[in-house]
Amino acid sequence: MTIKEYSKNGLPVLYLCDIPTISLEKSFDCGQCFRFDSVSVFNHKTEVGGVAYDRYVIFAQDNENELYIYGATKEDYYNIWERYLSLDVDYEKKHQSLKALKNSHLDKAISLGNGIRILRQDSWETLCSFIISQNNNIPRIKKIISSLCQKYGSKIEFLGQVHYSFPTYKSLYEAGVDEIFDLKTGFRAKYIFDACKTLLENEDFLQRVRQLDFSSAEELLCTIKGVGKKVAGCVLLFGFDRGEGFPVDVHIKRTLEKYFPSGLDISLLGDSAGLCQQYLFYYERYLTQ
């Protein structure tokens, strides 16, 4: 892999070539992240811009073995973005473990979804976002999160435009459940507030989740009001880098029944389980669009 660093319009820019395969389009369009959107600023084939870890960046590419990062230095890449984009993970090894299941539909899903990377997101942001995701659709989830960020996040300037960081659980707790409700969160307001309260009263809560085995971590997350196994699974997979997470909602349940009528033993997938779930999710959605 080669990294070149330069500047454009006063922004630091990174160009990475000969990198592991990554598809920005697939990775940011499979329901794991809600703060990035397609943009058209620098005339690349694919560009997505958004906020993560209190920074606004634009990821761009013209093919799946190169990457531009606008608004990042080489230091930022090694400290944040390499891990965020899972470019430090050998996905070919994960593919081999999944292909060992010898399921033709899964093999097709791997081929179609190749380039999806599990985004390693901030734990608190992921927890709050997936509480909001309950019984919701992606456009509305994004709108609610955007409102929360605009009102309670900090300003981030990028090329003359203002963006916002994700609010801290302390700031949302201080806002109160009624203020959170007023941002169109509905029944989820009391769940968001309870999550904030839990984290404030237990300062090591997120660290405990990180250190526990998967089932114990899932159980601890489910002590927060409104967090069930599906939400906990998403939080562990996307917010705690727990690759053995395999969140099951109605759509995934139907997909499993369709392609694995005799059942699928998730424990056999190891830390490739979450990637398997993403491939099946993308594959089934692609086929039914």
C-alpha positions in Angstrom: 0.0 0.0 0.0 1.2 3.5 -0.9 0.0 6.7 0.9 0.5 10.1 -0.6 -0.2 13.3 1.3 -1.1 16.6 -0.3 -3.5 19.5 0.0 -6.4 20.8 -2.0 -8.5 23.9 -1.3 -6.6 24.3 1.9 -7.5 20.8 3.1 -5.1 18.0 3.9 -5.7 15.1 1.5 -4.6 11.5 1.5 -4.4 9.2 -1.5 -4.0 5.5 -0.8 -3.4 3.0 -3.6 -3.0 -0.8 -3.7 -5.1 -1.1 -0.7 -7.4 -4.0 0.4 -10.7 -4.0 -1.6 -13.2 -1.5 -0.1 -16.4 -0.3 -1.7 -17.5 3.0 -0.2 -20.9 2.7 -1.9 -21.6 -0.7 -0.3 -20.0 -0.1 3.1 -22.0 3.1 3.7 -25.3 1.8 2.3 -25.9 -1.4 4.3 -27.5 0.0 7.5 -24.5 0.1 9.7 -23.9 3.9 9.8 -26.2 6.9 9.7 -24.0 10.0 9.5 -22.6 9.7 6.0 -24.2 10.6 2.7 -23.3 10.6 -0.9 -21.7 14.0 -1.9 -20.3 15.4 -5.1 -17.4 17.8 -4.3 -14.3 16.5 -5.9 -15.5 14.7 -9.1 -14.8 11.2 -8.1 -16.9 8.2 -9.1 -18.0 7.7 -5.5 -17.8 10.2 -2.6 -19.3 10.0 0.8 -19.1 12.7 3.4 -19.9 12.7 7.1 -18.8 13.0 10.7 -17.1 10.3 12.8 -15.0 10.7 15.9 -15.7 14.5 15.9 -14.3 15.0 12.4 -15.9 15.7 9.1 -14.2 13.9 6.2 -15.0 13.0 2.6 -14.0 9.5 1.5 -13.8 9.1 -2.3 -12.7 6.5 -4.8 -12.7 5.7 -8.5 -12.0 2.0 -8.0 -12.1 -0.4 -5.1 -8.3 -0.6 -4.5 -7.8 3.1 -4.0 -9.1 5.7 -1.6 -9.0 9.4 -1.1 -9.6 11.0 2.3 -10.3 14.7 2.2 -9.7 16.4 5.5 -7.2 13.9 7.0 -3.5 13.7 7.6 -1.4 10.6 7.5 -1.4 10.7 11.3 -5.2 10.8 11.2 -5.2 7.7 9.0 -3.2 5.6 11.3 -4.9 6.9 14.5 -8.5 6.8 13.2 -9.4 6.0 9.7 -7.5 2.8 9.0 -9.3 1.2 11.9 -12.6 2.9 11.2 -12.7 1.5 7.7 -11.3 -1.9 8.8 -8.4 -1.6 6.3 -6.2 -3.4 8.9 -8.2 -6.6 8.6 -7.6 -9.4 6.2 -11.1 -10.0 4.7 -9.8 -12.8 2.5 -9.3 -15.0 5.6 -12.9 -14.2 6.6 -14.1 -15.2 3.2 -12.4 -18.5 3.4 -14.0 -19.3 6.7 -17.4 -18.4 5.3 -16.9 -20.4 2.1 -16.1 -23.4 4.3 -19.9 -23.6 5.0 -20.3 -24.6 1.3 -23.6 -22.7 0.8 -24.0 -21.6 -2.8 -26.2 -18.6 -1.8 -23.7 -17.4 0.7 -20.9 -17.8 -1.9 -22.9 -15.5 -4.2 -23.5 -13.1 -1.4 -19.8 -12.8 -0.7 -19.1 -12.2 -4.4 -21.8 -9.6 -4.7 -21.0 -7.9 -1.4 -17.2 -8.0 -1.7 -15.9 -4.6 -0.7 -18.2 -4.2 2.3 -16.1 -3.3 5.4 -17.5 -3.3 8.9 -17.1 0.2 10.2 -15.7 0.4 13.7 -17.7 3.2 15.2 -17.8 5.1 18.4 -19.5 3.0 21.1 -21.8 5.6 22.5 -22.8 7.0 19.1 -23.6 3.4 18.0 -25.6 2.7 21.1 -27.7 5.8 20.8 -28.1 5.4 17.0 -29.4 1.9 17.1 -31.8 2.8 19.9 -33.2 5.4 17.5 -33.3 2.8 14.7 -36.0 0.7 16.4 -39.1 0.4 14.2 -37.7 3.1 12.0 -36.5 3.6 8.4 -33.1 4.9 7.4 -34.1 8.3 6.1 -36.0 9.0 9.3 -33.2 7.7 11.5 -30.7 10.0 9.8 -33.1 12.9 10.2 -33.5 12.4 13.9 -29.8 11.9 14.5 -29.1 15.0 12.5 -31.5 17.0 14.6 -29.8 15.7 17.8 -26.4 16.7 16.5 -27.4 20.1 15.4 -29.0 21.0 18.7 -26.6 19.3 21.2 -23.4 18.6 19.2 -20.4 20.9 18.6 -19.8 22.7 15.4 -17.3 21.4 12.8 -16.4 23.6 9.8 -15.4 22.0 6.5 -15.0 24.1 3.3 -17.2 26.9 4.6 -20.0 24.6 5.7 -21.0 23.8 9.3 -21.4 20.2 10.5 -21.9 18.8 14.0 -20.4 16.2 16.2 -22.5 13.6 17.9 -23.8 14.8 21.3 -22.3 13.4 24.4 -24.6 11.3 26.7 -24.1 14.0 29.4 -25.5 16.7 27.1 -28.5 14.7 26.2 -29.1 13.7 29.8 -29.0 17.4 30.8 -31.4 18.2 27.9 -34.0 15.9 29.5 -36.4 13.4 28.1 -39.0 16.0 27.0 -36.4 17.9 24.9 -35.2 14.7 23.3 -38.9 13.8 22.6 -39.4 17.1 20.9 -36.8 16.1 18.3 -39.3 13.5 16.9 -37.7 10.6 18.7 -41.1 9.4 19.8 -41.2 6.4 22.3 -37.4 6.2 21.9 -36.9 9.4 23.9 -37.2 7.6 27.2 -34.8 4.8 26.0 -32.2 7.4 24.9 -32.5 9.1 28.3 -32.2 5.9 30.2 -29.0 5.0 28.2 -27.6 8.5 29.1 -28.6 8.0 32.8 -27.0 4.5 32.8 -23.7 5.7 31.4 -23.5 8.7 33.7 -24.2 6.6 36.8 -21.8 3.9 35.7 -18.7 5.6 34.3 -17.1 2.3 33.4 -20.2 0.9 31.7 -18.8 0.9 28.1 -15.5 -0.4 29.2 -17.2 -3.3 31.0 -19.1 -4.1 27.8 -15.8 -4.1 25.9 -14.1 -6.5 28.4 -16.9 -9.0 28.8 -17.5 -12.1 26.7 -20.1 -11.7 24.0 -23.1 -13.1 25.8 -22.3 -11.2 29.0 -21.8 -8.0 27.1 -25.1 -8.5 25.3 -26.8 -9.1 28.6 -25.3 -6.0 30.1 -26.5 -3.8 27.2 -29.9 -5.2 27.5 -30.2 -3.8 31.0 -30.8 -0.4 29.3 -34.5 0.2 28.7 -35.5 -0.5 25.1 -32.3 -2.4 24.2 -33.1 -5.9 23.1 -30.9 -8.6 21.5 -31.1 -7.2 18.0 -30.1 -3.7 19.1 -27.4 -5.1 21.4 -26.1 -7.2 18.5 -25.8 -4.2 16.3 -24.1 -2.2 19.0 -21.6 -4.9 19.7 -20.8 -5.5 16.0 -20.5 -1.9 14.9 -19.6 -0.1 18.1 -17.4 -2.6 19.9 -15.7 -4.5 17.1 -17.3 -7.8 18.1 -17.2 -9.7 14.8 -19.1 -12.6 16.3 -22.2 -10.4 16.5 -25.0 -11.5 14.1 -28.0 -9.1 14.6 -31.3 -10.8 13.6 -34.3 -8.7 12.7 -37.3 -9.8 10.7 -35.5 -9.4 7.3 -32.5 -11.4 8.4 -34.7 -14.1 9.9 -36.5 -14.5 6.6 -33.2 -14.5 4.7 -31.9 -17.3 6.9 -35.1 -19.3 6.5 -34.8 -18.8 2.7 -31.1 -19.8 2.3 -30.5 -22.0 5.3 -33.7 -24.0 5.7 -31.9 -26.5 7.9 -30.7 -23.7 10.1 -27.4 -21.9 10.5 -25.2 -22.4 13.5 -23.9 -18.9 14.1 -21.2 -20.1 16.5 -19.5 -21.8 13.6 -18.8 -18.4 12.0 -16.6 -17.1 14.7 -15.6 -13.4 14.3 -16.8 -13.6 10.6 -20.4 -13.8 11.8 -21.1 -10.1 11.5 -19.6 -9.9 8.0 -21.7 -12.9 7.0 -24.8 -11.0 8.2 -23.9 -7.9 6.2 -23.3 -9.9 3.0 -26.7 -11.7 3.4 -28.4 -8.4 4.2 -26.9 -6.7 1.1 -27.5 -9.7 -1.2 -31.1 -10.1 -0.3 -31.8 -6.4 -0.6 -30.0 -6.3 -4.0 -32.1 -9.2 -5.3 -35.4 -7.7 -4.2 -34.8 -4.1 -5.4 
